[in-house]
Amino acid sequence: MSDAEAELLAAARDAFEQAYVPYSEYPVGAALEATDGTVYTGCNIENANYSNSLHAEEVALGKAISDGVQEFERLAVASAANDGVTPCGMCRQSLAEFCSEVFPVLCGTPDDFERYSLGELLPETITKDHLDAAAEGQR
């Protein structure tokens, strides 16, 4: 593991300490590194109606986007259970809006981390290109 990867994973682990998880009791943290080196962190935030809950990855992504940042280097995700948690399908699709299929996703495990590409986690994703092609076909 490189120093940069270790730091990013540590930031994800620090982020889950802030999670608000009274229902699942499953804290998750994410650290999203922008291409300029800035790291945006997020934690899961639950809500009693469940559907309004926010995932750590989308909180980190939302912080970055609201700062005007749309280019990213890599993502680290960790849970308090240290179980190799990966982003859910919804978060994978949100990441795919801004990141290529080779975008690295690091998932914290007891020994180190597992490395995936976004394309491995979400093959054949829906992209802007699909929408453009569909609109072109309707003309």
C-alpha positions in Angstrom: 0.0 0.0 0.0 1.4 3.4 -0.9 1.5 6.2 1.6 -1.2 8.1 -0.4 -3.5 5.0 -0.3 -2.8 4.5 3.5 -3.7 8.2 4.1 -6.9 8.0 2.1 -8.0 4.8 3.9 -7.2 6.4 7.2 -9.3 9.4 6.3 -12.2 7.1 5.4 -11.8 5.3 8.8 -11.7 8.7 10.6 -14.9 9.7 8.7 -17.0 6.8 10.0 -16.4 8.1 13.5 -18.9 10.9 12.6 -21.6 8.6 11.2 -25.1 8.9 12.5 -26.4 5.3 12.5 -28.9 4.8 15.3 -30.9 2.2 13.2 -28.3 0.0 11.5 -25.5 0.7 13.9 -23.2 0.2 10.8 -21.0 3.2 10.4 -19.3 3.8 7.1 -16.8 6.4 6.0 -15.6 7.5 2.6 -12.7 9.6 1.4 -12.7 10.9 -2.1 -9.5 12.3 -3.5 -9.8 14.9 -6.1 -7.1 15.2 -8.9 -5.7 18.3 -7.1 -5.1 16.2 -4.0 -7.9 17.6 -1.9 -9.7 14.9 0.1 -13.5 15.1 0.7 -14.8 12.8 3.4 -18.3 11.6 4.2 -20.1 9.4 6.6 -23.5 7.7 6.4 -26.4 9.6 7.9 -29.5 7.6 8.7 -33.1 8.8 8.9 -36.0 7.1 10.6 -37.8 6.8 7.3 -34.7 5.0 5.8 -35.3 6.4 2.2 -33.8 9.8 3.3 -30.6 8.2 4.6 -27.4 9.3 3.0 -24.5 7.1 2.1 -20.9 8.0 3.0 -19.8 8.0 -0.7 -22.6 10.3 -1.8 -21.9 12.7 1.1 -18.2 12.9 0.1 -19.2 13.3 -3.6 -21.7 16.0 -2.7 -19.2 18.0 -0.8 -16.8 17.9 -3.7 -19.4 18.8 -6.3 -20.6 21.7 -4.2 -17.0 23.0 -4.1 -16.9 22.9 -7.9 -14.7 19.8 -8.1 -15.6 17.2 -10.7 -12.4 15.3 -11.3 -11.3 12.5 -9.0 -8.2 10.3 -8.4 -9.6 7.5 -6.2 -12.0 6.6 -3.4 -11.5 4.8 -0.1 -14.4 3.3 1.8 -14.3 1.7 5.3 -16.7 0.5 7.9 -16.4 0.1 11.6 -16.8 -3.6 11.0 -13.7 -3.5 8.8 -15.4 -6.0 6.5 -14.3 -4.8 3.0 -17.6 -2.9 2.4 -18.0 -1.7 -1.2 -20.1 1.2 -2.4 -23.7 0.2 -3.1 -25.1 0.3 -6.6 -26.6 3.7 -6.2 -23.3 5.2 -5.1 -21.5 3.3 -7.9 -23.8 4.9 -10.4 -23.3 8.4 -8.9 -19.5 7.9 -9.1 -19.8 6.8 -12.7 -21.2 10.2 -13.6 -17.8 11.7 -12.8 -15.3 8.8 -12.9 -14.1 6.4 -15.6 -14.4 2.7 -15.4 -10.7 2.4 -14.3 -11.3 4.7 -11.3 -9.8 3.0 -8.3 -12.0 2.1 -5.3 -10.1 1.0 -2.1 -12.2 -1.0 0.4 -10.8 -1.4 4.0 -10.3 -5.0 5.2 -8.8 -6.3 8.4 -5.4 -6.8 6.9 -5.2 -4.0 4.4 -7.7 -3.2 1.6 -9.2 -4.6 -1.5 -8.7 -2.6 -4.7 -11.4 -2.6 -7.4 -12.0 -0.5 -10.4 -15.3 1.2 -10.8 -15.9 -0.8 -13.9 -15.4 -4.0 -12.0 -18.0 -2.9 -9.4 -20.5 -1.6 -12.0 -20.0 -3.1 -15.4 -22.0 -1.7 -18.3 -23.1 1.4 -16.4 -25.5 4.0 -17.8 -23.5 7.1 -18.9 -24.0 10.4 -20.6 -22.9 8.7 -23.8 -25.9 6.3 -23.6 -28.3 9.2 -23.2 -26.6 11.1 -26.1 -26.9 8.1 -28.3 -30.5 7.5 -27.4 -31.3 11.2 -28.1 -29.5 11.0 -31.4 -31.5 7.9 -32.4 -34.8 9.8 -31.8 -33.9 12.7 -34.1 
